[in-house]
Amino acid sequence: MNHKHTNRLIDQTSPYLLQHAHNPVDWFPWTEEALEKARREDKPVLVSIGYAACHWCHVMEKESFENEDVAAFMNEHFVNIKIDREERPDIDHIYMDAVQSMTGSGGWPLNVFLTPDGKPFYGGTYFPPVKAYNRSSWMEVLMAIHETYKNRKDEVKGQAENLTKHLQKTNALELHRGENNEELFNEKTLDEIAANVMKTADKKWGGFGRPPKFPQTFSIQYLLRYGHLTGQLECLRHALLSLDKMMYGGLYDQLGGGFARYSTDEEWLAPHFEKMLYDNALLVGVLAEAFQLTEDRLYFQVINETLGFVVREMMSPEGGFYSALDADSEGVEGKFYTWSKDEIDAILGVDSAEFCDFFDVSAGGNWEHTNILRVKTPLHRFAKDRGLNEDELSGRLQASKKKLIAVRNRRVRPQLDDKILLGWNALMNVAFCKAFEATGDVFYKEIAIKNAVFLENSFTSGENEWLHTYKDGKAKYPAFLDDLAYLVSAYIHLQEITGDTGYLLKAKKISDWIIANFLEEETAFFFFTGKNQRDVIFRKKEIYDAAIPSGNSTMAFNLQYLGIVFNRLEWRQQACNLVSSVATVISNYPTSFGNWACLLLQQIFGVTEIAVTGKNCHEILPGLLKNYIPNRIIQAAAVPSPDFPLLRDKDYPEQSWIYVCKDYACTAPVKDIRELKLLLK
């Protein structure tokens, strides 16, 4: 295809950057060349940040960045840089904080104006082509910034300097609030966390807060674990209600499996249709815990369907997982996933009425004159209310779903963001490990092992050097804290499902690297970027658990676990210090510190150490893993392994023993899972 315009993004691998490679805007990637041009020509820098599955990023591109008159103005007066936030989360974090400081809100596309030395002075998110939504038009913004920079340059630079200092100060101070809060390490604090989470609970539709509603898997996970350990059934019920309502709603793809990003309404009916790898990883993880706890077959079904979707649509032949599926197809959000009743009638014939009744399909539609499939009445109740056999009904619905999927597969598909990210792959690896734990399906263990081999072969460069993103056979950018923290977590889970202590040695080696290259000695927290990275204006520390867990909370979990496994008291103490430093904000704002809250729960209730020793330990392991034991370490070995305290001084008979320990002090061993359950009670 011949294109009228081609810019420097054509040499990039990011699908998002390539989407903009034929804009008339003279886009640069984030490079020293771009910043040098800005310094040489004394022009402000526009940094525009988004990602491939971002709906409003596509809208702004079509409205503004494809407009030749707009592009000509941008090219003449600015140095224009496009960034994929998923490739460069380090840059996105800094400039998102800047925009939130200036405007009180943020999002994508993120458009930030910088001085030639990279310091922000103005920004916002989506700007329309004409003034609307109480927003200036994009051209109005561009002209105002150009005039201000030309006529009041010193004022602009002063503002940029002050804002950068404010960001650095906030970054330093946020970690000192609530230092030395060991007195909060008690069950009363856990009760307060649960109460604060439940303040925003939607008791009817599940989840938390008002629309748009995000899954908030960490809050659900906390309520599951807290409810199980304390017997607080209201919290437990709300966690399960939240999962149920998401699974029944349009947030969940009722035909193909997998969850969308968030719901635009309180009922989980109308999602923002993009499917992100990390959302599905985190939801599978918490569904696995729900299945272990309840043995409800619906959780089993949704785990299988979601991971089936991941393997089918988001897994590369090499064993890596792609990043996302777009919300749009043929320029319309959700078109791939929605149906008219006439379409379904034509495909299903006599089975259509029952299918439409079950999945809330009507002639007028349940969303914007079309239909999103959702379940308003659970299968068992639907069958009972109509005097139907539940198994036969389920069989008919499954057969109808297969017919609709066959038709849907002939539609124009949403675009796939096929870059492969180390951190998100590690999160999905953990999900496959947890799915194996809950279901015992060996296929999930095999996928996790295959993915780990792929990551080791594709994301490493020299001794200990891991990289962040991979596409078309090439990995680039040094790995960030999140990448490495999630990778350590994946190795920990791989060890638990395989009994292979080699994974723990890899986890230990990477943790040593993280401490050497990311640690801030004064606070014991970790920077997001390594000490050798030079292309950001300062090194940020992320502590909030947002859509994904913070690298710091994940590392605190890792250090707690590995500190016990390797008897590294300093690591256990560091984990305790990290939690202590943020204990007050965990208690006051638990929905922003959900992963931290789970670690605080673990530290207060303590860790159950389980060792399986003997010749048939790998036969016992799957049955053991199916049990819901949230705060535990599991190691299994067929022969003595003196490097690990939990495996020392144990018997290794033909028929394996199971030891339950606390601080390496063990009860008398038992032979089977039934006896283990009695011990744990």
C-alpha positions as semicolon CSV with decimal commas, in nm:
position;residue;x (nm);y (nm);z (nm)
1;M;0,000;0,000;0,000
2;N;0,129;0,345;-0,090
3;H;0,110;0,603;0,188
4;K;0,125;0,976;0,140
5;H;0,319;1,022;0,464
6;T;0,571;0,811;0,654
7;N;0,756;0,924;0,967
8;R;1,028;0,787;1,193
9;L;0,789;0,554;1,375
10;I;0,799;0,319;1,076
11;D;1,119;0,162;1,221
12;Q;0,955;0,081;1,556
13;T;0,805;-0,254;1,659
14;S;0,528;-0,126;1,891
15;P;0,186;-0,172;1,726
16;Y;0,076;0,159;1,878
17;L;0,368;0,350;1,732
18;L;0,324;0,179;1,396
19;Q;-0,042;0,291;1,394
20;H;0,096;0,648;1,378
21;A;0,377;0,580;1,131
22;H;0,181;0,726;0,838
23;N;0,047;1,036;1,014
24;P;0,154;1,366;0,858
25;V;0,289;1,456;1,204
26;D;0,669;1,420;1,208
27;W;0,666;1,187;1,506
28;F;0,986;1,080;1,683
29;P;1,009;0,787;1,922
30;W;1,154;0,875;2,264
31;T;1,519;0,923;2,169
32;E;1,809;1,151;2,245
33;E;1,786;1,264;1,881
34;A;1,443;1,416;1,945
35;L;1,548;1,597;2,261
36;E;1,866;1,720;2,097
37;K;1,658;1,865;1,810
38;A;1,438;2,044;2,065
39;R;1,743;2,191;2,239
40;R;1,910;2,290;1,912
41;E;1,599;2,458;1,770
42;D;1,473;2,579;2,111
43;K;1,127;2,430;2,062
44;P;0,889;2,286;2,319
45;V;0,841;1,910;2,308
46;L;0,501;1,747;2,272
47;V;0,495;1,398;2,423
48;S;0,179;1,208;2,327
49;I;0,136;0,880;2,514
50;G;-0,115;0,601;2,452
51;Y;-0,144;0,230;2,376
52;A;-0,276;0,016;2,094
53;A;-0,608;-0,081;2,254
54;C;-0,693;0,275;2,363
55;H;-1,022;0,390;2,205
56;W;-0,976;0,766;2,261
57;C;-0,619;0,742;2,132
58;H;-0,764;0,621;1,801
59;V;-1,022;0,899;1,806
60;M;-0,767;1,174;1,859
61;E;-0,543;1,030;1,590
62;K;-0,824;1,038;1,331
63;E;-0,948;1,383;1,433
64;S;-0,617;1,564;1,479
65;F;-0,301;1,370;1,401
66;E;-0,421;1,271;1,053
67;N;-0,521;1,631;0,975
68;E;-0,254;1,783;0,749
69;D;-0,312;2,142;0,864
70;V;-0,286;2,044;1,231
71;A;0,023;1,833;1,157
72;A;0,190;2,121;0,971
73;F;0,149;2,348;1,275
74;M;0,280;2,076;1,508
75;N;0,580;2,009;1,285
76;E;0,672;2,377;1,255
77;H;0,649;2,473;1,620
78;F;0,710;2,154;1,823
79;V;0,926;1,845;1,841
80;N;0,665;1,568;1,851
81;I;0,728;1,241;2,035
82;K;0,496;0,937;2,040
83;I;0,527;0,687;2,325
84;D;0,364;0,349;2,382
85;R;0,292;0,361;2,755
86;E;0,326;-0,017;2,775
87;E;0,675;-0,006;2,625
88;R;0,785;0,290;2,839
89;P;0,581;0,285;3,162
90;D;0,867;0,471;3,332
91;I;0,810;0,780;3,118
92;D;0,432;0,745;3,136
93;H;0,438;0,735;3,518
94;I;0,632;1,060;3,546
95;Y;0,427;1,259;3,298
96;M;0,096;1,114;3,418
97;D;0,184;1,241;3,767
98;A;0,263;1,579;3,614
99;V;-0,072;1,606;3,437
100;Q;-0,261;1,488;3,745
101;S;-0,080;1,752;3,951
102;M;-0,175;2,022;3,699
103;T;-0,534;1,919;3,620
104;G;-0,650;1,682;3,896
105;S;-0,713;1,398;3,653
106;G;-0,536;1,180;3,399
107;G;-0,587;0,914;3,133
108;W;-0,495;0,829;2,777
109;P;-0,417;0,966;2,533
110;L;-0,182;1,166;2,756
111;N;-0,054;1,483;2,588
112;V;0,222;1,665;2,776
113;F;0,429;1,967;2,677
114;L;0,792;1,975;2,792
115;T;1,081;2,216;2,785
116;P;1,370;2,096;2,566
117;D;1,533;1,939;2,875
118;G;1,230;1,715;2,933
119;K;1,056;1,901;3,216
120;P;0,674;1,923;3,191
121;F;0,486;2,255;3,203
122;Y;0,140;2,184;3,056
123;G;-0,071;1,882;2,966
124;G;-0,402;1,705;2,943
125;T;-0,563;1,396;2,797
126;Y;-0,798;1,391;2,497
127;F;-0,847;1,722;2,319
128;P;-1,127;1,747;2,058
129;P;-1,082;1,896;1,709
130;V;-1,326;2,177;1,794
131;K;-1,405;2,324;2,134
132;A;-1,640;2,083;2,313
133;Y;-1,700;1,903;2,644
134;N;-1,565;2,215;2,822
135;R;-1,230;2,141;2,657
136;S;-1,029;2,367;2,430
137;S;-0,974;2,235;2,081
138;W;-0,639;2,077;2,001
139;M;-0,543;2,366;1,770
140;E;-0,633;2,620;2,040
141;V;-0,403;2,440;2,281
142;L;-0,120;2,421;2,029
143;M;-0,143;2,789;1,939
144;A;-0,161;2,897;2,303
145;I;0,142;2,686;2,398
146;H;0,339;2,817;2,099
147;E;0,261;3,181;2,180
148;T;0,334;3,138;2,550
149;Y;0,666;2,963;2,487
150;K;0,771;3,224;2,230
151;N;0,677;3,530;2,437
152;R;0,712;3,412;2,802
153;K;0,981;3,149;2,782
154;D;1,138;3,224;3,119
155;E;0,798;3,193;3,288
156;V;0,740;2,857;3,117
157;K;1,081;2,726;3,222
158;G;1,027;2,845;3,578
159;Q;0,691;2,667;3,591
160;A;0,849;2,349;3,453
161;E;1,128;2,366;3,711
162;N;0,882;2,413;3,998
163;L;0,658;2,129;3,880
164;T;0,952;1,891;3,844
165;K;1,072;1,976;4,196
166;H;0,718;1,917;4,326
167;L;0,706;1,574;4,159
168;Q;1,045;1,479;4,303
169;K;0,941;1,598;4,649
170;T;0,614;1,402;4,635
171;N;0,803;1,096;4,518
172;A;1,035;1,122;4,819
173;L;0,781;1,208;5,086
174;E;0,499;0,967;5,005
175;L;0,704;0,680;5,146
176;H;0,765;0,842;5,483
177;R;0,404;0,879;5,586
178;G;0,320;0,627;5,854
179;E;0,675;0,507;5,916
180;N;0,732;0,271;6,209
181;N;0,375;0,152;6,246
182;E;0,448;-0,190;6,393
183;E;0,172;-0,123;6,647
184;L;-0,075;-0,156;6,358
185;F;0,026;-0,521;6,307
186;N;-0,285;-0,668;6,471
187;E;-0,625;-0,804;6,374
188;K;-0,796;-0,475;6,454
189;T;-0,610;-0,318;6,163
190;L;-0,730;-0,598;5,936
191;D;-1,087;-0,534;6,052
192;E;-1,048;-0,164;5,970
193;I;-0,914;-0,246;5,624
194;A;-1,210;-0,474;5,556
195;A;-1,455;-0,211;5,684
196;N;-1,299;0,056;5,462
197;V;-1,313;-0,171;5,157
198;M;-1,677;-0,251;5,230
199;K;-1,770;0,119;5,255
200;T;-1,764;0,137;4,875
201;A;-1,911;-0,209;4,817
202;D;-2,204;-0,232;4,574
203;K;-2,418;-0,481;4,767
204;K;-2,654;-0,541;4,474
205;W;-2,427;-0,571;4,172
206;G;-2,096;-0,651;4,334
207;G;-1,771;-0,466;4,296
208;F;-1,690;-0,128;4,442
209;G;-1,788;0,232;4,380
210;R;-1,981;0,393;4,099
211;P;-1,934;0,347;3,725
212;P;-1,700;0,311;3,553
213;K;-1,643;-0,007;3,754
214;F;-1,310;-0,186;3,742
215;P;-1,261;-0,545;3,866
216;Q;-1,044;-0,440;4,166
217;T;-0,911;-0,793;4,202
218;F;-0,684;-0,705;4,497
219;S;-0,981;-0,588;4,706
220;I;-1,170;-0,906;4,618
221;Q;-0,866;-1,117;4,702
222;Y;-0,829;-0,943;5,038
223;L;-1,195;-0,998;5,126
224;L;-1,170;-1,366;5,026
225;R;-0,865;-1,427;5,243
226;Y;-0,981;-1,211;5,531
227;G;-1,328;-1,365;5,531
228;H;-1,185;-1,716;5,522
229;L;-0,935;-1,657;5,803
230;T;-1,164;-1,459;6,035
231;G;-1,504;-1,610;5,959
232;Q;-1,640;-1,267;5,855
233;L;-1,897;-1,402;5,610
234;E;-2,022;-1,065;5,486
235;C;-1,678;-0,994;5,338
236;L;-1,651;-1,341;5,192
237;R;-1,997;-1,318;5,036
238;H;-1,923;-0,981;4,879
239;A;-1,602;-1,109;4,722
240;L;-1,794;-1,400;4,567
241;L;-2,088;-1,179;4,465
242;S;-1,846;-0,947;4,285
243;L;-1,693;-1,236;4,089
244;D;-2,036;-1,380;4,010
245;K;-2,176;-1,052;3,878
246;M;-1,869;-0,990;3,662
247;M;-1,890;-1,342;3,519
248;Y;-2,261;-1,307;3,443
249;G;-2,227;-0,960;3,289
250;G;-2,112;-0,830;2,955
251;L;-1,770;-0,763;3,111
252;Y;-1,717;-1,134;3,051
253;D;-1,721;-1,260;2,692
254;Q;-2,001;-1,517;2,724
255;L;-1,907;-1,682;2,394
256;G;-1,530;-1,678;2,374
257;G;-1,416;-1,634;2,735
258;G;-1,199;-1,357;2,877
259;F;-1,275;-1,031;3,052
260;A;-1,289;-0,677;2,915
261;R;-1,114;-0,384;3,080
262;Y;-1,398;-0,231;3,283
263;S;-1,774;-0,174;3,287
264;T;-1,933;0,158;3,196
265;D;-2,241;0,081;3,409
266;E;-2,310;-0,055;3,755
267;E;-2,449;-0,389;3,630
268;W;-2,131;-0,497;3,444
269;L;-2,340;-0,504;3,124
270;A;-2,160;-0,264;2,889
271;P;-1,783;-0,296;2,904
272;H;-1,509;-0,097;2,746
273;F;-1,445;-0,390;2,514
274;E;-1,064;-0,397;2,507
275;K;-0,919;-0,714;2,657
276;M;-0,591;-0,669;2,844
277;L;-0,357;-0,957;2,928
278;Y;-0,299;-0,840;3,285
279;D;-0,670;-0,806;3,373
280;N;-0,732;-1,163;3,268
281;A;-0,424;-1,285;3,453
282;L;-0,531;-1,120;3,780
283;L;-0,894;-1,232;3,749
284;V;-0,797;-1,593;3,679
285;G;-0,577;-1,582;3,989
286;V;-0,858;-1,472;4,217
287;L;-1,109;-1,708;4,048
288;A;-0,869;-1,992;4,124
289;E;-0,878;-1,898;4,492
290;A;-1,258;-1,876;4,482
291;F;-1,276;-2,225;4,329
292;Q;-1,039;-2,368;4,589
293;L;-1,254;-2,216;4,862
294;T;-1,602;-2,299;4,732
295;E;-1,560;-2,577;4,471
296;D;-1,829;-2,392;4,272
297;R;-1,817;-2,530;3,915
298;L;-1,895;-2,189;3,766
299;Y;-1,549;-2,067;3,872
300;F;-1,396;-2,379;3,721
301;Q;-1,581;-2,315;3,393
302;V;-1,477;-1,950;3,369
303;I;-1,114;-2,029;3,450
304;N;-1,113;-2,284;3,167
305;E;-1,289;-2,055;2,921
306;T;-1,068;-1,756;3,000
307;L;-0,741;-1,946;2,974
308;G;-0,879;-2,113;2,661
309;F;-0,923;-1,766;2,514
310;V;-0,569;-1,669;2,620
311;V;-0,412;-1,976;2,456
312;R;-0,625;-1,941;2,143
313;E;-0,603;-1,566;2,084
314;M;-0,320;-1,421;2,294
315;M;-0,043;-1,680;2,288
316;S;0,240;-1,679;2,035
317;P;0,369;-2,003;1,880
318;E;0,689;-1,951;2,082
319;G;0,501;-1,954;2,414
320;G;0,476;-1,581;2,489
321;F;0,155;-1,393;2,563
322;Y;0,049;-1,091;2,358
323;S;-0,056;-0,769;2,530
324;A;-0,412;-0,676;2,432
325;L;-0,707;-0,690;2,196
326;D;-0,856;-0,362;2,078
327;A;-1,206;-0,249;2,175
328;D;-1,291;-0,148;1,818
329;S;-1,338;-0,330;1,492
330;E;-1,445;-0,166;1,166
331;G;-1,421;0,163;1,355
332;V;-1,701;0,069;1,599
333;E;-1,644;-0,015;1,964
334;G;-1,773;-0,362;2,055
335;K;-1,894;-0,449;1,704
336;F;-1,715;-0,784;1,711
337;Y;-1,895;-0,890;2,031
338;T;-2,255;-0,764;1,990
339;W;-2,558;-0,919;1,820
340;S;-2,900;-0,835;1,682
341;K;-3,182;-1,074;1,766
342;D;-3,244;-1,129;1,394
343;E;-2,886;-1,254;1,352
344;I;-2,922;-1,501;1,637
345;D;-3,263;-1,619;1,514
346;A;-3,118;-1,689;1,170
347;I;-2,823;-1,883;1,312
348;L;-2,997;-2,083;1,586
349;G;-3,344;-2,139;1,443
350;V;-3,570;-2,320;1,691
351;D;-3,309;-2,293;1,969
352;S;-3,298;-1,914;1,946
353;A;-3,587;-1,833;2,180
354;E;-3,437;-2,022;2,473
355;F;-3,088;-1,884;2,406
356;C;-3,214;-1,525;2,381
357;D;-3,417;-1,564;2,698
358;F;-3,112;-1,691;2,887
359;F;-2,865;-1,434;2,752
360;D;-3,095;-1,126;2,770
361;V;-3,126;-1,077;2,392
362;S;-3,422;-0,874;2,266
363;A;-3,538;-0,719;1,938
364;G;-3,478;-0,368;2,074
365;G;-3,141;-0,459;2,223
366;N;-3,004;-0,415;2,574
367;W;-2,731;-0,166;2,472
368;E;-2,738;0,100;2,201
369;H;-2,996;-0,089;1,989
370;T;-2,788;-0,406;1,986
371;N;-2,728;-0,687;2,235
372;I;-2,441;-0,771;2,464
373;L;-2,476;-1,128;2,587
374;R;-2,521;-1,149;2,963
375;V;-2,680;-1,383;3,215
376;K;-2,953;-1,230;3,433
377;T;-3,062;-1,555;3,597
378;P;-2,807;-1,825;3,692
379;L;-2,838;-2,154;3,503
380;H;-2,971;-2,364;3,790
381;R;-3,244;-2,111;3,873
382;F;-3,331;-2,050;3,508
383;A;-3,378;-2,424;3,458
384;K;-3,581;-2,466;3,776
385;D;-3,810;-2,170;3,700
386;R;-3,896;-2,321;3,360
387;G;-3,912;-2,685;3,463
388;L;-3,606;-2,778;3,251
389;N;-3,334;-3,034;3,311
390;E;-3,024;-2,831;3,403
391;D;-2,771;-3,057;3,228
392;E;-2,977;-3,076;2,909
393;L;-3,024;-2,698;2,909
394;S;-2,651;-2,648;2,957
395;G;-2,580;-2,879;2,665
396;R;-2,818;-2,689;2,434
397;L;-2,671;-2,352;2,532
398;Q;-2,317;-2,478;2,472
399;A;-2,416;-2,608;2,128
400;S;-2,574;-2,269;2,044
401;K;-2,264;-2,085;2,164
402;K;-2,046;-2,291;1,930
403;K;-2,267;-2,196;1,633
404;L;-2,246;-1,827;1,721
405;I;-1,869;-1,843;1,771
406;A;-1,831;-1,997;1,425
407;V;-2,017;-1,700;1,277
408;R;-1,835;-1,445;1,496
409;N;-1,499;-1,583;1,384
410;R;-1,581;-1,472;1,030
411;R;-1,623;-1,109;1,140
412;V;-1,349;-0,846;1,117
413;R;-1,151;-0,903;1,435
414;P;-1,031;-0,634;1,677
415;Q;-0,666;-0,548;1,631
416;L;-0,418;-0,753;1,833
417;D;-0,138;-0,572;2,014
418;D;0,120;-0,843;1,959
419;K;0,411;-0,705;2,156
420;I;0,511;-0,933;2,443
421;L;0,594;-0,773;2,779
422;L;0,805;-0,948;3,041
423;G;0,603;-0,830;3,342
424;W;0,260;-0,904;3,199
425;N;0,379;-1,247;3,085
426;A;0,499;-1,318;3,437
427;L;0,154;-1,221;3,573
428;M;-0,012;-1,459;3,328
429;N;0,241;-1,727;3,418
430;V;0,129;-1,696;3,781
431;A;-0,234;-1,725;3,662
432;F;-0,161;-2,053;3,484
433;C;0,020;-2,180;3,795
434;K;-0,276;-2,089;4,017
435;A;-0,519;-2,246;3,766
436;F;-0,321;-2,570;3,788
437;E;-0,326;-2,551;4,168
438;A;-0,705;-2,509;4,173
439;T;-0,807;-2,749;3,894
440;G;-0,524;-3,002;3,872
441;D;-0,526;-2,967;3,492
442;V;-0,169;-3,055;3,387
443;F;-0,209;-2,853;3,064
444;Y;-0,191;-2,533;3,267
445;K;0,135;-2,641;3,432
446;E;0,282;-2,726;3,092
447;I;0,190;-2,383;2,953
448;A;0,350;-2,209;3,253
449;I;0,673;-2,406;3,211
450;K;0,678;-2,341;2,834
451;N;0,625;-1,970;2,891
452;A;0,908;-1,955;3,145
453;V;1,147;-2,117;2,894
454;F;1,039;-1,864;2,629
455;L;1,099;-1,572;2,863
456;E;1,445;-1,698;2,955
457;N;1,538;-1,749;2,589
458;S;1,392;-1,423;2,456
459;F;1,424;-1,157;2,727
460;T;1,779;-1,200;2,851
461;S;2,091;-1,018;2,739
462;G;2,409;-1,119;2,916
463;E;2,448;-1,206;3,282
464;N;2,139;-1,100;3,481
465;E;2,031;-0,850;3,212
466;W;1,658;-0,886;3,150
467;L;1,470;-0,677;2,894
468;H;1,120;-0,534;2,900
469;T;0,951;-0,591;2,563
470;Y;0,980;-0,839;2,274
471;K;0,846;-0,839;1,920
472;D;0,954;-0,981;1,583
473;G;1,240;-1,174;1,739
474;K;1,389;-0,870;1,914
475;A;1,382;-0,766;2,281
476;K;1,465;-0,414;2,397
477;Y;1,466;-0,165;2,686
478;P;1,610;-0,267;3,024
479;A;1,356;-0,443;3,245
480;F;1,174;-0,231;3,502
481;L;1,105;-0,316;3,864
482;D;0,758;-0,452;3,784
483;D;0,899;-0,687;3,520
484;L;1,152;-0,838;3,756
485;A;0,929;-0,845;4,065
486;Y;0,653;-1,029;3,876
487;L;0,913;-1,265;3,729
488;V;1,038;-1,355;4,077
489;S;0,676;-1,419;4,178
490;A;0,628;-1,644;3,874
491;Y;0,937;-1,848;3,965
492;I;0,805;-1,887;4,320
493;H;0,474;-2,022;4,189
494;L;0,647;-2,247;3,935
495;Q;0,847;-2,403;4,218
496;E;0,530;-2,470;4,414
497;I;0,355;-2,652;4,129
498;T;0,661;-2,849;4,012
499;G;0,870;-2,903;4,326
500;D;1,171;-2,789;4,122
501;T;1,391;-2,590;4,362
502;G;1,588;-2,455;4,064
503;Y;1,311;-2,199;4,021
504;L;1,379;-2,071;4,373
505;L;1,749;-2,031;4,295
506;K;1,652;-1,822;3,990
507;A;1,414;-1,614;4,203
508;K;1,690;-1,554;4,457
509;K;1,939;-1,450;4,188
510;I;1,699;-1,195;4,035
511;S;1,608;-1,061;4,381
512;D;1,976;-1,001;4,453
513;W;1,997;-0,811;4,122
514;I;1,692;-0,601;4,209
515;I;1,840;-0,508;4,547
516;A;2,172;-0,414;4,388
517;N;2,021;-0,205;4,108
518;F;1,680;-0,071;4,221
519;L;1,696;-0,027;4,599
520;E;1,681;0,315;4,763
521;E;1,885;0,257;5,079
522;E;1,724;0,538;5,281
523;T;1,370;0,404;5,256
524;A;1,419;0,031;5,167
525;F;1,177;0,088;4,878
526;F;1,265;0,021;4,517
527;F;1,287;0,263;4,226
528;F;1,090;0,178;3,912
529;T;1,403;0,212;3,696
530;G;1,750;0,063;3,739
531;K;2,044;0,274;3,852
532;N;2,206;0,273;3,507
533;Q;1,907;0,418;3,319
534;R;1,968;0,780;3,218
535;D;1,678;0,890;2,993
536;V;1,422;0,995;3,258
537;I;1,424;1,325;3,450
538;F;1,419;1,143;3,784
539;R;1,378;0,789;3,921
540;K;1,025;0,731;4,040
541;K;0,904;0,496;4,312
542;E;0,563;0,335;4,261
543;I;0,382;0,210;4,570
544;Y;0,013;0,216;4,470
545;D;-0,158;-0,104;4,362
546;A;-0,354;0,018;4,060
547;A;-0,460;-0,197;3,763
548;I;-0,158;-0,415;3,837
549;P;0,021;-0,467;4,170
550;S;0,301;-0,226;4,246
551;G;0,651;-0,360;4,205
552;N;0,719;-0,263;4,566
553;S;0,429;-0,460;4,714
554;T;0,520;-0,757;4,494
555;M;0,882;-0,741;4,604
556;A;0,771;-0,724;4,967
557;F;0,579;-1,050;4,911
558;N;0,880;-1,202;4,736
559;L;1,124;-1,104;5,009
560;Q;0,893;-1,242;5,276
561;Y;0,866;-1,575;5,093
562;L;1,230;-1,610;4,989
563;G;1,344;-1,489;5,330
564;I;1,174;-1,793;5,482
565;V;1,277;-2,038;5,209
566;F;1,646;-1,939;5,226
567;N;1,649;-1,832;5,593
568;R;1,747;-1,476;5,498
569;L;1,637;-1,283;5,805
570;E;1,734;-0,948;5,649
571;W;1,489;-1,008;5,363
572;R;1,207;-1,092;5,601
573;Q;1,289;-0,779;5,799
574;Q;1,290;-0,567;5,484
575;A;0,946;-0,700;5,389
576;C;0,822;-0,613;5,737
577;N;0,975;-0,264;5,718
578;L;0,817;-0,198;5,379
579;V;0,470;-0,291;5,503
580;S;0,524;-0,096;5,824
581;S;0,613;0,219;5,628
582;V;0,277;0,221;5,451
583;A;0,060;0,050;5,715
584;T;-0,143;0,363;5,789
585;V;-0,227;0,434;5,426
586;I;-0,304;0,064;5,368
587;S;-0,562;0,086;5,645
588;N;-0,707;0,421;5,535
589;Y;-0,703;0,365;5,156
590;P;-0,709;-0,012;5,108
591;T;-0,856;-0,003;4,756
592;S;-0,534;0,170;4,642
593;F;-0,315;-0,067;4,845
594;G;-0,495;-0,399;4,797
595;N;-0,189;-0,612;4,735
596;W;-0,017;-0,451;5,032
597;A;-0,325;-0,531;5,242
598;C;-0,295;-0,900;5,151
599;L;0,068;-0,897;5,265
600;L;-0,023;-0,727;5,593
601;L;-0,288;-0,998;5,640
602;Q;-0,020;-1,261;5,584
603;Q;0,223;-1,103;5,827
604;I;-0,037;-1,072;6,102
605;F;-0,175;-1,426;6,066
606;G;0,166;-1,576;5,995
607;V;0,287;-1,810;5,724
608;T;0,213;-2,182;5,723
609;E;0,518;-2,372;5,599
610;I;0,440;-2,706;5,433
611;A;0,708;-2,955;5,330
612;V;0,634;-3,273;5,135
613;T;0,926;-3,517;5,149
614;G;0,969;-3,862;5,001
615;K;0,972;-4,063;4,682
616;N;0,611;-4,000;4,571
617;C;0,596;-3,631;4,672
618;H;0,503;-3,525;4,318
619;E;0,199;-3,754;4,327
620;I;0,080;-3,592;4,650
621;L;0,150;-3,233;4,544
622;P;-0,152;-3,176;4,310
623;G;-0,400;-3,290;4,576
624;L;-0,234;-3,065;4,832
625;L;-0,238;-2,761;4,602
626;K;-0,615;-2,785;4,549
627;N;-0,676;-2,683;4,908
628;Y;-0,736;-2,318;4,995
629;I;-0,443;-2,225;5,222
630;P;-0,385;-1,857;5,143
631;N;-0,082;-1,777;5,363
632;R;0,149;-2,065;5,295
633;I;0,479;-2,183;5,154
634;I;0,498;-2,525;4,991
635;Q;0,815;-2,716;4,909
636;A;0,835;-3,073;4,784
637;A;1,141;-3,294;4,737
638;A;1,199;-3,663;4,668
639;V;1,551;-3,656;4,816
640;P;1,719;-3,440;5,083
641;S;1,794;-3,083;4,978
642;P;2,022;-2,923;5,238
643;D;2,016;-2,575;5,075
644;F;1,661;-2,520;5,202
645;P;1,583;-2,511;5,575
646;L;1,232;-2,652;5,529
647;L;1,371;-2,961;5,358
648;R;1,649;-3,030;5,610
649;D;1,637;-3,290;5,885
650;K;1,329;-3,461;5,739
651;D;1,258;-3,824;5,653
652;Y;1,231;-3,916;5,284
653;P;1,039;-4,248;5,281
654;E;0,885;-4,434;4,986
655;Q;0,542;-4,302;5,084
656;S;0,593;-3,932;5,140
657;W;0,537;-3,738;5,459
658;I;0,366;-3,398;5,485
659;Y;0,510;-3,163;5,749
660;V;0,331;-2,850;5,873
661;C;0,567;-2,595;6,026
662;K;0,590;-2,242;6,164
663;D;0,935;-2,082;6,175
664;Y;1,078;-2,424;6,080
665;A;0,929;-2,589;6,393
666;C;0,721;-2,877;6,260
667;T;0,441;-3,095;6,392
668;A;0,459;-3,471;6,354
669;P;0,427;-3,553;5,981
670;V;0,110;-3,698;5,828
671;K;0,056;-3,924;5,529
672;D;-0,245;-3,785;5,344
673;I;-0,440;-3,467;5,264
674;R;-0,729;-3,554;5,496
675;E;-0,494;-3,562;5,795
676;L;-0,331;-3,239;5,675
677;K;-0,668;-3,062;5,674
678;L;-0,726;-3,166;6,034
679;L;-0,384;-3,032;6,129
680;L;-0,449;-2,699;5,957
681;K;-0,778;-2,657;6,141
